[in-house]
Amino acid sequence: MSLKVRLFLGVFLFASQVAFPQLTTNSSISLITVGSGQEVFTAFGHSALRISDPDLGIDNIYNYGTFSFNKGFYLRFTKGELNFWLSTAPFYRAFYSWTVYENRTVTQQVLNLNHNQKNALFGYLENNALPQNSVYRYDYFYDNCSNRIDAALKKVLGENIKFSPESIAQKHNTTGTSIRQLTHGYLLQNPWGELGIETCLGIDMDKKITADQFKFLPDYLMWNYDEAKIRSNGTWEPLVKEKVVLFQALNNASPPNHQFSPKAIFGFVLVLSCLLSLPALHKTLFARLFDFTLFLTSGAVGLLLLFLWFFTTHHSQINLNILWANPFNLVVSFLLFSKKRSPIFLKMSLVNGLLLALVLVFWTILPQRLNNAYLLICFTLLIRCFANYWFSKASSNKIKTAQSIKGL
């Protein structure tokens, strides 16, 4: 054991003796992994630590995933300025919520820690749970409930713990994958949730992260702990001495309704745009209302992306969704109702159409992987841009021809 680790353990043992009770030899510390839930914010699972000591009457959960729905929550969440904190609660209360209310699988891994290591980790968590220490700035991928637990064990155990993250990645065929690829499998049951996440989060999701960083996902933290080793009394032993599923989620979740999936809805919109581009329907009031809704909505999404790009502190900077969600579409949406299509309208329709055509040509090699449902929206916008340009240009030419004939 290195001198630094000995000093660190000594400090925490001393601090725990002063401020916190000492765990007995009958105590246990476990990693609790909670499976995916039905809501988007529970789709990736959850991690917590359980500390149990029958002799002291302790059986608490240490949860780094605590937050509050107070005033300004959604604005702060959007801006990446949301604070989470470490809280403690009786284990039975959290277990009841995860199982009875949320129907989520709960897995427990009892950690193979010696008495000193247990008390060092217990002291670290108790100190971290103090009001002046508990709050931290949450990050989706680099500082969440799972990251915090992993950091706590690494801090307390130092060189006495080792992982094999590359081996875990190979087992799950995720070596060299990006954050977007890792999270995709957790959102298959919630395509609209995935669409929202992939709309607001930018090119950062396509970064290739290290296998050790995969542990931002609770499943990867659990799998890594399965194969981790801990040094105790000079010998390396498995970190997990017992693993048990405390509750298996009941298979009563309804399958996703693909009739109303993003691809189904956007496909219908694409077909409608093709029909409204026919000469007989293009000038109808319904066609104008369709275009107004289409360009207004895409322009509003573009404004949201600009806000996230320049006024947030997380992973929304540099978002190539703005290539199809052009903020200038807001201007186009209101120019649609002018009696005479201005040259500005024609130029904006042509330029936007050409930009969309380029996006479609280079779709598969863009540095940011855009959600495939937006392919349908790109085609829809492309068709309506060129239809508006073509028919407006033809109408303008007819007027010019008529005026020239009249002048003769």
ZIHUWO-V618774 format. One record per backbone hydrogen bond with DSSP energy under -1.0 kcal/mol. CO is the residue of the C=O (numbers start at 1). NH is the residue of the N-H. If there is no record, write none. Layout:
BEGIN
co->CO nh->NH
co->CO nh->NH
END
This chain:
BEGIN
co->2 nh->6
co->3 nh->7
co->4 nh->8
co->5 nh->9
co->6 nh->10
co->7 nh->11
co->8 nh->12
co->9 nh->13
co->10 nh->14
co->11 nh->15
co->12 nh->16
co->13 nh->17
co->14 nh->18
co->15 nh->19
co->16 nh->20
co->24 nh->27
co->28 nh->52
co->29 nh->111
co->30 nh->50
co->31 nh->109
co->32 nh->48
co->33 nh->107
co->34 nh->46
co->39 nh->42
co->40 nh->43
co->42 nh->37
co->42 nh->45
co->46 nh->34
co->48 nh->32
co->49 nh->62
co->50 nh->30
co->51 nh->60
co->52 nh->28
co->53 nh->58
co->58 nh->53
co->59 nh->91
co->60 nh->51
co->61 nh->89
co->62 nh->49
co->63 nh->87
co->66 nh->85
co->68 nh->70
co->70 nh->73
co->72 nh->76
co->73 nh->77
co->74 nh->78
co->75 nh->79
co->76 nh->81
co->79 nh->313
co->82 nh->138
co->84 nh->136
co->85 nh->66
co->87 nh->63
co->89 nh->61
co->90 nh->94
co->91 nh->95
co->92 nh->96
co->93 nh->97
co->94 nh->98
co->95 nh->99
co->96 nh->100
co->96 nh->101
co->97 nh->102
co->98 nh->104
co->105 nh->35
co->106 nh->246
co->106 nh->247
co->107 nh->33
co->108 nh->244
co->109 nh->31
co->110 nh->241
co->110 nh->242
co->111 nh->113
co->114 nh->118
co->115 nh->119
co->116 nh->120
co->117 nh->121
co->118 nh->122
co->119 nh->123
co->120 nh->124
co->121 nh->125
co->122 nh->126
co->123 nh->127
co->124 nh->128
co->125 nh->129
co->127 nh->130
co->130 nh->133
co->130 nh->134
co->134 nh->86
co->136 nh->84
co->139 nh->143
co->143 nh->139
co->144 nh->148
co->145 nh->149
co->146 nh->150
co->147 nh->151
co->148 nh->152
co->149 nh->153
co->150 nh->154
co->151 nh->155
co->152 nh->156
co->153 nh->157
co->154 nh->158
co->157 nh->160
co->158 nh->161
co->160 nh->231
co->162 nh->229
co->164 nh->168
co->165 nh->169
co->166 nh->170
co->167 nh->171
co->168 nh->172
co->169 nh->174
co->170 nh->173
co->174 nh->177
co->177 nh->209
co->178 nh->182
co->179 nh->183
co->180 nh->184
co->183 nh->186
co->184 nh->187
co->187 nh->190
co->190 nh->194
co->191 nh->195
co->192 nh->196
co->193 nh->197
co->194 nh->198
co->195 nh->199
co->196 nh->200
co->197 nh->201
co->202 nh->205
co->203 nh->206
co->204 nh->207
co->205 nh->180
co->207 nh->179
co->212 nh->215
co->213 nh->216
co->214 nh->217
co->217 nh->221
co->218 nh->222
co->219 nh->223
co->220 nh->224
co->221 nh->225
co->222 nh->226
co->228 nh->239
co->229 nh->162
co->230 nh->237
co->232 nh->235
co->235 nh->232
co->237 nh->230
co->239 nh->112
co->242 nh->110
co->244 nh->108
co->247 nh->106
co->250 nh->252
co->256 nh->258
co->257 nh->260
co->258 nh->261
co->261 nh->265
co->262 nh->266
co->263 nh->267
co->264 nh->268
co->265 nh->269
co->266 nh->270
co->267 nh->271
co->268 nh->272
co->269 nh->273
co->270 nh->274
co->271 nh->275
co->272 nh->276
co->275 nh->278
co->278 nh->281
co->278 nh->282
co->281 nh->284
co->284 nh->288
co->285 nh->289
co->286 nh->290
co->287 nh->291
co->288 nh->292
co->289 nh->293
co->290 nh->294
co->291 nh->295
co->292 nh->296
co->293 nh->297
co->294 nh->298
co->295 nh->299
co->296 nh->300
co->297 nh->301
co->298 nh->302
co->299 nh->303
co->300 nh->304
co->301 nh->305
co->302 nh->306
co->303 nh->307
co->304 nh->308
co->305 nh->309
co->306 nh->310
co->307 nh->311
co->315 nh->202
co->318 nh->203
co->319 nh->322
co->320 nh->323
co->321 nh->324
co->321 nh->325
co->324 nh->326
co->326 nh->329
co->327 nh->330
co->328 nh->332
co->329 nh->333
co->331 nh->335
co->332 nh->336
co->334 nh->337
co->335 nh->338
co->342 nh->346
co->343 nh->347
co->344 nh->348
co->345 nh->349
co->346 nh->350
co->347 nh->351
co->348 nh->352
co->349 nh->353
co->350 nh->354
co->351 nh->355
co->352 nh->356
co->353 nh->357
co->354 nh->358
co->355 nh->359
co->356 nh->360
co->357 nh->361
co->358 nh->362
co->362 nh->365
co->371 nh->374
co->372 nh->375
co->374 nh->378
co->375 nh->379
co->376 nh->380
co->377 nh->381
co->378 nh->382
co->379 nh->383
co->380 nh->384
co->381 nh->385
co->382 nh->386
co->383 nh->387
co->384 nh->388
co->385 nh->389
co->386 nh->390
co->387 nh->391
co->388 nh->392
co->389 nh->393
co->390 nh->394
co->391 nh->395
co->392 nh->396
co->393 nh->397
co->394 nh->398
co->395 nh->399
co->396 nh->400
co->397 nh->401
co->398 nh->402
co->399 nh->403
co->400 nh->404
co->401 nh->405
co->402 nh->406
co->403 nh->407
co->404 nh->408
END
